[in-house]
Amino acid sequence: MTATTDTLHEVTTHDIDYLVHPGITLQVRIHQPEGPGPFPLIAEVHGGAWCRGDRLDEDRFNYSLAQRGIVVAAIDFRMPPDAAYPASMQDINYAIRWLKANAKKWRSSANRVGIMGLSSGAHQAILGAMRPKDARYSALPLANENQDASVNCAVLCWPVIDPLGRYRYACDLQRAGGDYPPTIDRVIPDHLKYWGNEEAMSEGSPALALERGEAARLPPVLYLQGDKDIVHPRAHLERFVTAYREAGGDVTLNWYPGEVEGFVKTRPDSPSTAKAVNDVVQFVVTQCCA
């Protein structure tokens, strides 16, 4: 196993076109550790309430992971107004298959691939990991394909784990008034732009899918959340963790004292971020390099 929290690698960064839609070219940013490998490879799905951001959003965090021996592939995907659900899920599914098919180029292999996401990106990461062969998500053909979109592990940084529950929670906070995070006012319209309606939010909810008893692939999960985060309700986290474990999946839950959502980006030099980097590396090494 070449990934470690103790040894720092030189890192080469490059952007590659991985998927072309009419009028839209999607890119992946590869942070490649120097060395012989083989390295674990993590596809990173950025946050932004499904409607904002790009592959550069968590660039410093991703680079830190690459320094410790993980190939990080941060992907762009379609978002509103260009396309709503499930278009992004199709792009993410395709990206996983494409990365697995090309993993040797980055001194990795198809059996060392995981996924990571932040907030709405973490939602999309685990939804895709649970449904790697969903016909809607895997609808985009890949030339010379012999891979599916299954992954060895999923790293979830404060996911919107129940979109329907979070939408109703945000609407309740807004109606009540008082002191609540400004993020709430932004995410309510974004939920509607991406999902369209509450029925779709329910269908695409990892927590509700498990509670409905749907069959799902259950890769090992590392779940990270600050204990002061009120944008991603703790009750939703607890429901998902319980349901995932009851379905037979393994979840490692790490709390970060005093932190709100997004701390790895807003507080990149904090002890919590340093711990998060180490936690992710140790988890990915264990799951992707065993």
Secondary structure as UniProt FT lines:
FT   STRAND          11..21
FT   TURN            22..23
FT   STRAND          24..33
FT   STRAND          41..45
FT   TURN            49..51
FT   TURN            55..58
FT   HELIX           59..67
FT   TURN            68..69
FT   STRAND          71..75
FT   TURN            80..82
FT   TURN            85..86
FT   HELIX           87..102
FT   HELIX           103..106
FT   HELIX           110..112
FT   STRAND          113..118
FT   HELIX           120..130
FT   TURN            132..133
FT   TURN            135..138
FT   TURN            143..144
FT   STRAND          154..157
FT   HELIX           163..176
FT   HELIX           183..195
FT   HELIX           198..203
FT   HELIX           206..211
FT   TURN            212..213
FT   STRAND          221..226
FT   TURN            227..228
FT   HELIX           234..246
FT   TURN            247..248
FT   STRAND          251..256
FT   TURN            257..258
FT   TURN            261..262
FT   HELIX           263..266
FT   TURN            268..269
FT   HELIX           271..288
//
